[in-house]
Amino acid sequence: MLDPIQSSINYLRDKMFSKPKIGIILGTGLGGLVEKLQVELEIPYQDIPNFPISTVSGHKGTWIFGKFNGVDVVVLNGRFHYYEGYTLNEVTMPIQIMKEIGIEKLILSNAAGGMNPAFKIGDIMIITDHINFFGTNPLIGANDDNLGPRFPDMSEAYSKELINIALTCAKKTDIHLQQGVYLGLSGPCFETPAEYRMFHYLGADAVGMSTVPETIMARHRNIKVFALSVITDLGITGKIEKVSLEEVLKEAEIAGPKMVKLIYEMMPLIS
């Protein structure tokens, strides 16, 4: 019987005619990247055998092959989340497929609540490290040593090389960046004030509901990771207000063009 992931890989391999080394998952804030993308092939998720379907507003659900600033890329316009009811193995299925079609570097984005007092709404934060608060891990279960180690090293979950390139490009284009630790948890509830205080006390600067599982799987498969958070709300004592998905999407849309510009400038330097 054909492995579900292998059937997806075979389908995409039969369709693709470029050999991208860079993968981009368009989480909240990066949707506008498609407008600058030279699209060569776009495939709806539902057309790919055994591939999950994105159910969250703002996540279109297409697999795109194209060029971004002249560089071959594969772009997932929409990600999957644990809170949608998917297992973490399903959430990270795109990463597993990307590795098999040749991806060596991965770019991720998300919306996050900021807990660092120096942050303000609309800031863009480079993720330098993370805390896994999902209560589980996408690597639980049998391990195939041909794909990655049983106990992968996470001392550099987010590539220092890619972070330094981003900082150089940000300085060149006058884009202000924050840096910090991202805490990932299951959701779908937004955090309580007490949870914000605890997470910041634990060492997190921002909190969200994605990115950590994908990063873990990418590092298991020896893919370098670069990730950005757009700070769409604040979990800082005295500044906490009611938050909704609509407000998160609004703030992400405002900050999005800066994120797209940064990644556009990075492309020739990381290809």
Order of alpha helices (4+ residues) and beta strands (2+ residues): alpha-beta-beta-beta-beta-alpha-alpha-beta-beta-alpha-beta-alpha-beta-alpha-beta-alpha
